């Protein structure tokens, strides 16, 4: 039994393909001027066109057979690649943790393919999950933006000579002097 692909290609490319299917000898003869219609060369030309057309049809049949063979090889290669992707490990991911995740989420290797009834809820669930992740990322980016703005403000204060009060409550100048004295003592005292 021919494959569905072979049937589709043959139906599209070969039917009706024979010269006799769409032009009879009588119709072909009527194309020529009245004086040449009885010539034996017209019948010979018709037979020659018919044989050329049959040779072309045979070439198309062989090409269809080759294409069907090639598509089977492509399907096998695709299935092999798909299996490899299903069993592949990603660098940096623990394969045991990945397997546990698949088991917990129900994405095991023995899952059934989706149907029209099951795909829609799965897509909606995935969309809700992505929306939640996006929302978390937006909150985190807002938090990071606030931190960056505070840092920029502190750097701006430093540039203009305004210093924030240190955590110890002392004046910044006194704290700097105390730190410099400790540094000087550490440098002059060889015992350190």
C-alpha positions, 0 to 999 in steps of 0.5 A: 500500500503506497504511503499517504505522501506518495498518494498525494504526490501522485494525485497532484503530479500525475493525474491526468498526466498521459497525453491521451488523457487530455488530447486525443489524436483527433483533437491533436490533428484538428490543431493543424491547418486543413492541408496538413491534417492527413499527413502521416507526420502528424500521427508520428508527431503525436506518437513522439509527444506521447512517448516523451510525455510517458518518459516524463511521467516515469521520471516523475514516478521515480522522483516520487519514490525517491522523495518517499524514501528520503522522507522516511530517512528524514522521519527516522533522523528526526525521531532519533534526534528527538530521542537524543534531545529527550535524554540529553543532559544540559551542562550545569544541571544535575541529571538526577534533579532534572529527572525528579523535576520531570517526575514531580511535574508530570513531564515523564518520558511516558507522557501521552501526546496532547489532544485538542482537549488537553493542549489548551489547559496546558498552554493556559497553565504555562502562560500563568506560570510565565506571567508569575515569573515575569511579575517576580522579575519585575518586582526584583528589577524594581528593587534593583532599580531602587538600590541603584538609584540610592547608590547613585545618590550616595555617589552624588553626595560624595562628589559634592562633599556631603557625607552620610552620617556613619553608623557609629554616630561620630562625625565623618572627619573624626572617624577618618582621623581615627582610621588614619592614626590606626594606619600610622600606628600599624605602619610605624610599629614593626611588631604590627 
